[in-house]
Amino acid sequence: MGASQSTSSSSTTTTTHEGKFDVFISFRGEDTRDNIKSHLYQALSHHHIETFVDDKLVRGDEISPALLKAIEESKISVVVFSKDYASSKWCLRELAEIMKYQRLNMQVVIPVFYHVNPSDVRKQSGTFKDSFAKHNKQVSKQEVQSWRDALTEAANLSGWDTSATKPEATLVEEIVKDVIKKLNAISPLSCDLNGLVGIDSRIKKVKLMLGIGELDFRIVGIWGMGGIGKTTLADAVFGQVCTEFEGCCFIGNVREESEKCGGLARLQEEFLSKLLGGENMKFRTPNVPEFVRRRLKSMKVLVVLDDMTKLKQLEVLAGGIEEFGPGSRVVITSRDKQLLSNCGCGSRDIYEVEALNNQNALQLFCKHAFNQDHSPEELLEFAEKVVEYAKGNPLVLKELGSSFYQKTTRECESAVHKFKRIPIPEIRNLLRVSYDGLGPEEKEIFLDIAFFLKGMDRNYVTKILDDCYSSARFGISVLVDKSLITISKTNEIEMDDLLQEMGWDIVCEESSSFPGKRSRLNNHEDVRNILNRNTGTDTIKGIVLDMSETKDIALNSEAFEKLYNLKFLKFYYQTQCSGHSMSASKVHVPHSLNYLPDELRSLHWHGYPLKTLPTEFSLEYLVELNLPYSNLEQLWEEVKDAPCLKLLTLSHSQNLTSLPDLSHLPCLEVMNLEDCRSLSEIPISIQHLHHLNFLCLKGCESLRSIPSSICSLTSLFHLDLSNCSKLDKLPENLRDLVCLKYLFLNHCGLKEIPEDIGCLSSLELLELCGNKFDSLPTSIEQLSELRRLLLNNCSMLQSLTLPSGLQSLEAMNCKQLQLLPDTSELSGVITKRFIKEYERAFPVSICLPGSVIPDWFNHQKIGSSIMIPLPTDTILVNFKSKEENSPKSVKDVQIVCG
C-alpha cells in the first residue's frame, strides 16, 4: 500500500464469517477517545461501515461477554496502540482475544501506531516496559506472556504509523481506504456456496491451477459455453483466495460493459481504482501513467476479467500481463479458447467447465422448481425430461426451474413441449452471443453442422465442407474454441441440443412465413410441402428429411430445378418406421428425374428409386454420393468425371450390376458396396484409385474373382471381402498392399491362403472364419503387427501357425484342429491374449488337444485338467457360456486336455 508500514507485510489468509460488524476498534480511551478514535469512527460511519466501539461498556479488569461477542462478530479489528495502551489490562485482554481470531484466520487485524514507536510495541520497551513491570506483580506469568505474544504478533503486521503519515486527517483517510479495500476482498466470502451445486470440486481444480503462494506470474483461463457456470466459478474462487493478495479486482461482464457508454476507458478507471485502494484513476489518455505502472509492478495482485471476447480488453484494462508484480494471478473467463491462448494461457492453464452430471443437474433444477433438493414423486419423470433437455447447463436449469415454480403437474407437462419449440429468451440471448461473434464463413459452417452434420465423424465433416469453404478445418476449430461444438473421444462432432435449436431458429428468422426462402430446411412438413408443390427457391442451400417422420412424397421430374444452389440433399431414416421397410424410400419419383443441382456437395438418398442418376447431373463438385438400398442398376450411362468425389456408398443396392470407369473418380477415398448381390465384377480401372483407403465388398455374392489390379491400391488400409461366397481364391501380389491393416475374408469358401499374405507388414487384424483351408501358411509368422486373428468355424483346419505378437486368437468350432505350436510362446495366448474387459464373472473352460497338461504351463498338476485362479477383475473374452452368447469376466479358468 502507498503508506508507511511498521514492518514488512506478512500475508494473511482470512476465512471471515458473516459478522455483525465490519470493524471493531480497540483503543485506550484516555489516550485516543477525543482524537484519532473519534475521527476514525466518524470516517468509517460516513462510508456506511458498521463499526463497534466500546464507549458504552463499563470497563474493568475483566472483559464483558458483550465485548467478547463483538470481537467474535467483527470482520476487521483496528487496534490503536497509544502510549498507555499496555497499562490497561482490559486493552491487553481485548488484544489477546483479537489475535486469537487472527491466528484462526477468522479476522483481519490492522495495527495503528499512534505517537508510539512500533518497536516499543513489538519488544515491550519504553512505556510498554513500565506497564509490564506492574503487570508482572499482579497477573500470572502465563497471562502476561500471552499479552506479550499478542503485542509482538500485532506489531509485526502491516499497519499505519503517525510518524510516517501526516497530518492526522490524512492518516485517518488512508486507514479508511485500507479498511474498504480489505472489506472488498473479504465480502465475496460471504456468498452462499451452499446454493451452488457441484461447484466444490471445480473450485479445488482451479485453485490448484492458480498455485497460490508461488512467486511466478500466472494467468488462468476458465472456458466453456454460455450459461455453463464460468462466472459463478470465478467468483467463488476469487472469494476464497483474494486475501492472499495486496490488491484484487473482479471486473464482471467485460464484453457487455465495454460496449456501454464510456466503454473500456470507464472500465479501466474502475479496474485501477479497485487495485489501488479506491484512488481516483481518471486520466486524459488511455495510457496508464508510468508512476501507476511502477506501483502495479511492485504489487502482488489478483485480477478476474469475466466474459472477455477480445484481446484488446486485456491490453487496455491491464496494460498487458507484464504490469503486475511477482506472485500475481489473472483469471479470465471466456467462451473463446483461442482468445485465452492469445492472452497467454498455456494448454494446462485453461480449465474447461463441463456440464453438470445428471444427479447435480436434477438437484439444481429442483432447487429452483420445487424449492428443495429433490423432485416430488409425481413430477420426477417431468423433472428428468427437463434435465435431459438442459444437458447439464446450469443457467438453463435455473431458468427452466424458475419458470416452473409453483406450477401444477398438468401445467408442467404442457410447458415441456412449449420450451422445446420456443426457448426462454434469456437462454436464447445468452447462447446467441457466441454465434454473433463468428465470422461469416464460421457462421455458415455452424449452421451446416446444426442442420446436417451433427454427430458425424470430424474427418468426414471436413471432407464434405472443404469444397464449400476456404478452410473447413480451421472453421471447425474456431467453433470448438468458442464452445459451440465439441469433439468426442471417438472424433465425432457434437453440438448441444440448445445450440442446435438456436441454429434452427436463426435460419427460421431468414423468412418466418415462407420456408422456401430459407437457406436450410429440416422440418418434415416444410420439406414435404416445398417438394410436393415445387415451391423451392435458389435461396435453399440444404434439405434434410428424416423419412421416419413424414408421409410419402411424390416428386415430379422438375422437383429440383429451382434449387440450383442446393449443396446438401439428405433423405434418410433416423429410426425404423412401423410397418415400413427400411430399404424403401418415402420419396418417390413416379416417372423420371430430369435434374439434380450441379452445386451438390453431398447427395444422401436412402432408397433412391431410379435405375440410374439423371443424365444431365454434373458431378463436378460432388464430394459424397450415399445411395444405400437404392434401385440403381448402374450409376450413370455415359462416362462422367467426378473430380471431387471422396465417398461412395451404394450398400444394399441389390440391383446394381456394374460400376462405371473408376479412373474418372481420382479422389475417391471410401467405397462401400456391401450386399450388392448382383454386382458380378470389379473393373480393372480400380487401380487408378490411388487415394482409396476403405473398400467394402462384403456380401457381394456374385463376385467370382477380384482383379489383381486391386493390389495397386497402396493407400488401402481396410478391405472386406467377407461373404463373397463364390470367391475361391485371392488376387495375386497381396504383398503390394503395404498399408493394409484390416483384412476380412470370412465365409469366402477359400481352400488356401496365399503364402504372400505374410508380406502384409502393416496387418493388425485378420478374419478368416468359415473357410475351407486346412492350415495357415508358415509366412503368417512374419506378420509382426498382427494383434488379432479369427478362425472360428474353419471346419477343415488341422494345425495353427501363429505370429509372436498376437494378442487375441479365436478358433471356436474348429473340429479338426489337432496341433498347436508346442512352444512357450503359446502360454501368452492362453494367459494374456484372450484377456480384455467385460462385466460379470463366471468360471470358464478352455479345451486343448492332447491328454496331458503341456509342460510349458506355469501351473502343473497330475492328470488332464487343472483349475487356475485368476487375479481379481481378470477378464476373458470370446468364450461363451451355455446360457448367454455374451463374453463375461472370469474368476477361474479350467484347462482341459483331451
N, C-alpha and C positions, 0 to 999 in steps of 0.2 A: 504494500500500500504506500501511497505517497505521504508518509508521515514518519516521525521518529518512532523507534521501537526500543523496548527495553533490552531485548536480546534478539538473536536470530529466531525467526518464527519456526515453531515446531508444528507440523501439520497435524490436524485432528480430524478424525472421522467421527461424525455425530449421527446417532440414530435417534433423533429427537422425537418424543411422543407428542401427541396433540395436547399441548399445555394450555392452561387457562390464561397465563400471562406470557407476553412476548419477552419482557425484560424484567429482571429482578436487580435492584440497585442495592449493593452492600456498601455502607458508609459509616464513618464515625461522626455522629450528629454535631458535636461541639465544634469540630474542625470544618465541616463542609455543608451543614444544613442550609445556611443562608447564602452560599455562593455556588460552587460548581454543582452540588446536588440539585438545588432548586432550578438552576439554569438547564441542566441536563434533563430533568424530569419534564420541564415545560417544553423543551425542544422535541422530546420523544412524543409527548402528548399531541403536539402540533401536527406531527406526522401520523397521528392515529395509531401509535404503537402502544399496546396495552402494557403499562408499566406498574410494577409493585414497589412501593417504598414503605418502610415500617414505621413511619412517623406516629401512627396512631396506636401502635402496640406499646404496652407497658414494658419497659426494659428492666432486666435484672441480670443475674448471673446465668440463669438457665434460659435456653431458647424455648419459646412457647410452641405448642403444637401448630398453631395458626401460621407461624413463621416457617416451620419445617415444611408444612404443606405448600406454602407459597413458593419456597425454593424448589421443591419437587415438581411443581406445576409450571415452572418457567423454562423457556427455551434458551434464553441467554442470561447470564449474570454479568453485570458490570460492577467490578469491585474497585472502589475508590480508596486507594491507600493514601492516608494522610499521616501527619507527624505523630499523632497519638492513637492511630488505628489499633496498634498492638496493645495499648493499655486496657482495652475493653475485652473482657472475657467473652462477652456477648458477640462482639465482632469476630473474634477468633473462632468461636464455636460455629458461628454462621459460615465463616470461610471454610472450615473443615467439612461442613455439610455440603457446601457448594462444590468443593473439589472432589468429594466422593462421587457426585453425579458426573463430574467432568471425566473422572477416571473410567466410569462405566460407559463413556461415550454417549451420555444422555443429555449433555448440556454443553453449550459453548461459553467459555469464560473470557472476558475482555478486561484486563487489568488497566487501571488508570493511576499513574504515579503523580499525586497532587502535591507539588512542592516537597517531594521526598525523593531521595536517591533510590533507584531500583535496586542498587547493590545492597543498601541497608535492609530492604525488604527480603532480598534473597538470602543474605547472610545473617540477618537479625543483628545488625550492628546499629550504631547511632542511638536514636531514641528507642528503637525496637529492642536494643540490647538492655536498656534500662527497664523497659516494661517486662521483659522476660526474667530479669533478676527478681522482681517482685512475684511473678507467677511461680517461679521455682519453689518459693517458700509456701505457697498457698494451694497449689494444684499438683496432682500426681505427676510423676515423671512421664508416665505413658501418655497422658493427655497433652502435656506440654510438648512432647516430641511430635505428636500428631499435628499440633499447631505449627511447629517449625517446618514440618514436611509440607504442610499446606501453603505456607508463605513462600517456601522455596519453589514449589511447583508453579504457583501462580505467577511469581516474578519471572519465571523462565518462559512464560507465554508471551506472544506478540501483543503489545499494548500501546498505551499513549502516555507521553511524559510531558508535563508542563514546561520543563526546561527546553524541550525541543520544538514544541508547537505553541506559539504565542500569537495574539493575546488569547485570553480565556475563551472569548466568543468563538474564535477560530477553532480552538481545541474542541469545544462542545459540538460545533458543526461537523468536524471530522469524525468525532465519536459516533454521532448520529448516522453519518454516511456509512460508517463501518458496520453499525448495527443493522441498518437497512440491507446492506449487501449480504450480511450473514443470514438475515431472516429470509431474503430471497432465495438463498441457497438451501436453506432448511425447509422452506414451505412445500416444495414438491413431495417431501417425505410424508406429508400429512394426507396425501391422496389415498383413497381406499383401494388397495390392491385386492382386497377380498372380492370385489365385484368383477375382477378381470380373470377370465377363465383360461387356464392353460398357459399362463404367462411366466410362471416361476422358472421353468427350465430354459425358456428363451432369454430371460434376464441373465441367468448364470452364463450362458454361452456368449452373450455379447460382452459381459464384464470380463470374461476370460480373454476375449479378443482384444479388449482395451488394455489389458496388462497394467492396471493401475499400480503406481509405485515405481515402475521402471522409468528411467530417465530419458529414453528416446522420445522423439516426437512421433505421434501415430495418428492416422486418420482411418476411421472405420465406417464402412457403408452398411446401411440397412436397406435391403432391396426386396421388392415384391409388388404384386398388382394392387390396384386401388382397393381400399377397404380391408386389406389383409391384416392391418394392425401395426404398421410401421411406426406411426406417430405415438401410439399408446406405448409401444415397447421402448422407444427412445425416451419418452417422458419418464417412464418408470426407472430406467437405467440412470438417467440424469439425476433423479431424486435420490438414488442410493449412493452415488459417487461424488456429487458436486462439492461436498465439504472437504474433499481431498485437494481442492484447487484454490489458488489465491483469487482467481476471478472466474466467473462462469456466466454463460448466456445461452438461453434457449430461444431461438427465433422460429416461431411456428408458421407453417403455411407460406413459405418463401415465395412459391410460384404465384399465388393469388395476391399476396401483399405487395409484391414487386410490380404488379400491374395497376395498383391503385395510385391515387394522386400522390406525388412525391416519390413514388417508386423506390428504387434501390437507394437513393440518397437518404430518404427518410429511414429506411431500414438500417442503413449504415450508422446513422446517428444513434438509433436505439441500440444497435449492436455494441458500439464502442462505449456508450454511456453505461450499459449494464456491466461490461467488463471492467470499467474503471470507476465503479462505485457511484454511479449516478451523476457524474460530471456532465456539464453541457458540452456536447460534441458537434455543434453546428460549424461547418467550415464553408468557405466561399467556393471551394472547388471540390471535386470528388476525391482528390488526392489527400491521403492522410498525412498530416504534418510529421516531420521527422521526429520531433520530441515524443509524439504519441507512439510512433513505431518503436522507438527505443524502450519506452515503458512496457509495451506489449512483449518485446523480445526478452525482457527480464522477468516476465510473469509466467507462472505455471497456470494455464487456463483450461477450462472445459467449454467447448462450443458445440451446440447442437443446431444444425440447419435442417429444418424439416421441409420435405417436399420440394427439393431442388430440381430444376428442369434444365438449367443452363450453367455452363462453366463460368460465365461472366458474373453470375450471382455470387459465387465464392470469391472471385477476384475482387469485386467491388466491396463486399462486406468485410472480408478478412484480409484484403490486400495480398492474397496468395497465402499459401500454407506455411511460408517460411517466416511469418511475422511473430510467431509465438515462442515462448521460452521452453527449455528442456522439461520433459515430463508432461507437456501439454497434449490434449486429446481433442480431436474434432470428429464429431459424429454427423454423418449426412444420411438423410433418408431420401430415397428416390425410387421411382418406378423404372428408371433407366440404368441398367447395369453398366453400359458403356460410359455414361456420364460419370459414374462412380470411379471407374478406371481412369478416366481423364482427370479426375480430381486428385488422383494419387493413391487410390485404394488398390492394393495388390489382390490377387485372387483369393488369398487366405484372409483378407481383411474385409470381405463382403459377406454379411450374414443374410441369407435368403429366408425371409419369413414365409413359412409354409402354412397351408390351410390347417385349421383345427381338425383333429380327428373326430370321428362320429360321436364319441362319448362327450367330449368337451363342447362340440357344436350343439348337441342336444341340450346340454346343461345351460349354455349361453342363451339359446332360444327360449328355453323355459323360464329363465330369469326375467326376460322381457315380456313374454306372452302370458305367463301364469304367476309371476312374482314368486317363483320357487325354483329349486334346482331340478325338479323332475316334472314330468307331464302327468296330468290326470289320466287314469287308465282309459277312459272313453275317448281321449284325444291323442293317445300315444301314436296310433297309425298316422293321423294327420301330422303330428309333430315330426315324425320320421320322414314323411314326404317333403316337408319344408326343409329339413336338414339335408336331404338328398339334393334338393334343388339348389340350395345355397352353396354346396361344395366347400363347406368349411370357412367361408368368408365371414369374418366377424361383423363387419358393417351390415352385410345383407341379413345376417341372423338377427342383429339388433333391430334393424328397420322393420323386418317382417314380424318379429316378435312384438314390437310396439304396436304395429298395425292390427294385430290380432288380440290385443289386450282386452279382456272382459267381453270377448265375443262369444256367442253361443256355438255349440258344436255344428249346427247347420250353417251358420254364417262362416265359420272357419272352412268347412269343406267347400263351400261355393267360392270362397275367396282364393283358394288354391288354384283353381282353374283360371281365375282372373289374372293373378300376378304372373302366371306363366305366359300370358298373352300380352299383358300391359305392365311392364316393370315399374316399380315405385320410382318416381322422378329422382329422388336423392341418390338412389343406387345407379340409375342410368347416367346421370350427370357426372358422377364420380368416375365411372368406368370410361366415359367418353373422353376424358382428359387425355389419356394416353394415345387414343386414336387420333385426336385432333393435333397432337404433336408430331405425327408422322409426315414424311414427305409424300408426294403424290403417288409414286410407284409403290412405296411400302403400304399405303392405304389400299391400293388395288390388290396387292398380294394378301393382305389381311382378309379382305372380302372374299377373295377366291378360296382361301382356306376355310373361312366360315361357311361357305356355301357348298364347296365341292371336295375339299381335301383334308378335312379334319379326320384324325385317326389314321392317316396314311403314313407310310414309311418316308422318312425325310429325304432319302436319296431319290425315291420315286417322285415326290413332290417337286424336288429340284429339277429333275429331268423334264417334267411337264411344264414348269413355269419358266425354265431358262430361255425358251424360244419366244416367250411373251414379253419378257422384261430384260433390261440391260444386265441385271445381276440378281437372279432369284436367290442365289446362295447368300449374298450379302443382305438382301431384304429379309430373308428368314431370320438371319442372325440379329437384325435390328428388332424384329418382333419378339424374339427371345429376350433380348436385353431390356425391352420395355415391358416385360411381363405380360405380353398379350398372347403368347403361346409358350408352351414348354415342350421339351423333347424328352420322351420317356426313356427308360433304360433299354428298351428294345428299339430305340431310334424312331419311334412314331411321333408325329406332330400332334400334340394335344392342345385343346383350347377349352377354357372354362365355358360351361353352358351359358352363363350370363353374358360373357363376351361374344359368344356366337350369336345369341339372340340380339345383342346390341348391333352386330353386323347386319343381321336381317332387317332390323329396324332402320338402319342407315339407308339401306337400299330401298326400303319401302317409302322413305321420305323423298326419293327421287321423283316419284309420281304416286301420290297416295290413292288416287281414284282410277288410274289406268295402268294396270300391271304390264301391259305391252310396251310401256315406255321406261321400264326399269332395266337396269343393267344385268341383273341376275334374278332368276326365278327358281324357287324351290317349293312353293306352296302347290300341292297337287291340284287344287281347284283352279288356281290361276293358270297352271301349265295346261291342264285339260281344256279349259275354255279357249286359250290362245291357239292351241294346236287344232282343236276341233273347228274353230271359227276362222282360222288363218288370220289372226289379228296382231301378229307379232310385228316388231319394227326393227330397224337397224341398230337401235339402242341396246338390244339384248346381246350380252356377251356370253351368257352361260345359262343352261337349263339343266336342272337335276330333278328327276322324278322317281320317287320310291313307289314302284308299281304295286307294292303290297297295300298301299293306302288309297288306290284310285280304281275307278271303273275302267272298262275297256275304252280305248281311244282309237278311232279310225282316222288315219291320215289320208289326205288326198295327195296327188303326185306333186303339187306345188307347195306343200306344207312349210318348207323351209326357205322358200325363195326370197322372202322379205328379211330373212335373218342373216344377211350376208356378213355381218360382223361377229357371228357366233363362234366362240372359241372352245367352249365346253358343252358337250351334249352327253348326258348320262341318264339312261333308263335302266334301273336296277331293282333288285329285291333286297330289302334290308332284313325282312323276316318272311317266313313261309306263309303264303296265303291259304286260308282254309278253303278246301275244295278246288284249288288251282295248282296246276303243275308248275314247279319252278323252272322247268325247261321252256315253258311257253311265255311269250311276251304279251303284255296287255296293250301294247302299242302296235296296231295292225296297219298294214298297207294293202288295201284290197286289190289294187291294180299294180301300180308301179311307183317308183320314186325317181322323179326326174332330176332332183337337185339335192345336194348336200353342200353346205357353205365351205368355200375354199379356205376360209380362215381357221377352220377347226384345228385345234391342237390335240384335243382328247375326245375320241368317239367311243363311248361305252354304251352298247345297246344289247342288253340281255335278251336273248331270243330273237335276234334280228330276223325278220320274217322272209326276206327275199333270197333268191338264189345267188345273187351277186351284188356288188356295190354299184351305184349309178355310174354309167359310162362317163359322164361329164365331171365326175367328182375328182377334183385335183387333190393330190396328196402332198403338195409342196411343203406345207407347214405341219402336217400331222406328226405328232410325237407318239401318241398311243392309239392303238386300234384294239379294242377289247370287245369281242363279239362272242361271248360264251353261249352255248345252247342255241346257236344260230341255225338257220335253214340253208346256209351257204353251201353251194356245190363247188364254187371257185370264187376267189376274192374279186377278180376283175378279168374281163375277157381279153383286153389288149394289154400290151406292155405298158406299165406305168412306173414312173420314178417316184420313190418316197424317200427323199434325201435326208429327212429329219426323223424318220420313224425309228423309235428305240424299243418300243414294247408292243409285241404282237401276241394276243391271246385269242385263240379260236377253240378253246377246250369244249368238249362235249358237242361239237358240231358234227353230228354223225352222218351227215350227207356230204361232207367235204371229201372230194375225190382227188384233188390235186392242188399243188401250190404254184404260185407264179414264179417267174425267173427271179431268184433271190439276189442276184447280183445288183438289182436296182434298189436294194434296201441296205446301203453300205453302212449305216449307223446302227443297225439292229443289235440290241443287247440281250433281249429276252424273247424267247419264242415258246409259247405253251400250246401244245397240240394234244393235250391229254384227251383220251377217249374219242379221238376222231377215227371211228372204226372203219370208215370207208376209204381212208387215205392209204393208198397202196404203195406209194414210193416217195422218197425224199429226193428232190432234184440235186443233181451234181453241183449246181451253182451254189449250194450251201457253203462251198469252200471260200466264197467271197465275203462271208460274214465275219470279218476279222475282229469285230467287237463283241460278237455273241459270247455271253458268259453263262447263259441259262438255257437249256434245251430240254423240254419235257415231251416225250413221245409215249408216255405211259398209256397202255390200253389201246394203242393203235394196232389192233389185231390183224389187219390186212397187210401190214408190212412184212415182207419176206426177207428183206435184206436192208442193210444200211450202207450207203455208198462210202467207199474208202476215203472220199474227199472230205468226210466229216473230220478226219484226223488232221486236217489243216487248220482247225479252229483252235489256235494257240491261246485264245483268251478264255476258253470254255472251262468253267470250274464245277458245273452241275450238269450231269447227264442222267436222264431217267428213261430207261428202255423197258421198265417192268411191264409184265402182262402183254408184251408183244409176242403172243403165243406161237406165231408162225415163224418167228425168228430163230433159226437153229445155229447160227454162228455170228460171231462179231466181226467187224471190219478189221482189215489188216492195219498194221502200223499204229496200234493204240499208243505206242510209246511216244508218239508225237504230241499227244495231249498233255503238254508239260504242266499246265495249270490245273488240271482236273483234280478236285478234292472230294467230290461226292459222286459215286457211281452206283446206280440202282439197276440191277439185272434180275429182279425177282420174276419167277414164273415165265421164263422165256423159252423153256424147253432145251436149254443149252446142254449138249452132251460133252462139251470140252471147253475148258477155259484156256485161252491162248497163253503161251509162255511169256509173251511180251507184256502181259499185264503187270509183271514185276518191275517194269520200267516206268510205271506211273509214279514218279518220285514225289509228287505232291499229294497223293491219295491219302485221305484221312478216314473215309467211310466207304465200305464195300458191302453191298447187299446182294446175295446170290441165292436167296431162299427159293425152294420149289423147283430146282433144276435137276438134270439127269446125269451130271458128271459123277464119276466115282472117286475122284481125287482132285486136289488142287495142285497146280504146277509148283515145282520147288522154287521157282522165281519169286513166289509170293513172300518168301523170307526177306527179299530185298526191299519190301515196302516199309521203309524205316519210319514214315509218318503215319502209317495206318494205325488207328486207335480203336476202331470198332469193325467187327466182322460178323455178319449174319448169315447163317447157313441152315436155318430151320427148314424142315420138310424136304431136305435133299435125300430122297429115299435110296439112292444108289451110292451115296457117299460112304467110303470104307475107311479112309485114312485122312489125317489132317497134317497140314504143314502150316506153321504159324510164324509170323514175324516177331521179333523180340520186343517191339514197343507196344504190342497190342494191349489195350486196356479193357475191352469188353468183347466177349465171344458168346454168340448164341448158336446152339446146334441142337435144338429140340426136335424130336421125332425123326432123327437120322437113324433109322432102324438097323442099317448095316454097318454103322460105324464101329470099327474094331480097334484101330490103332491110334493112339495119341502119342505125341512126341514124348519119348522117355527121357526127359531132361529136367533138371531142377528149375528151368525157366517156367515150366508149366505150373509150378506152385504159385507163381504170381497170378496166373489166370484164375486159379481156384480161390485164392485168398484176397486178391486186390482187384482184379479186373472186372469182377461182377459187382463191385460194391458202389452203390450210389444211394440217393436219399429218397425214401418213401415214408408212409405214415405209421402203420400198425405193425406189431411184432408177432411173429409166429415161427415155429421150427420149420426148417427146410431140408430136404434130402437132395443130394447130388449123386448121380449114378455114373460110375466109371467102368470101362471094360476090364475084365480080369477077375481073379478070385482072391487076390490078396491086396493089402494096402501097399501102394508103391513105396519103395524105400526112400524116395526123395521127400516124403511128407515129414514135416517137423513133428507132428503128433503121430505116435505109433501105438498099435495095440494088436495082440494076437487075434486072428480072425479076419473076417471080410468086411467089418464095418467099424466105424468109430464116430463118436459124438464129440464135436469140437465146440466148446463155449466161446462165443464171440464177445468182444468188449461192448459195453453199453452203447446203444444207438448205432451199432454197425448195421448197415443196410445192404441187402442182397437184392439185386434187380433181375427181372426176366425169368424168375422161377415162379410158377403159379400154383396156388392151392387148388384143391378139388372144388371148393365152394365158390371161388371167385376167379375171374380172369384178370385180376389186377395184381401187380407186384406189391410186395409188402416188406416191411423191415423185419429183421430176424433176430432171434435171441441165441439160437443154436443151429449148427449145421451138422447134419449126419451124412457122412461119406459112406456109400455102399459100393462095394466092388463085386461084380458078378455078372 
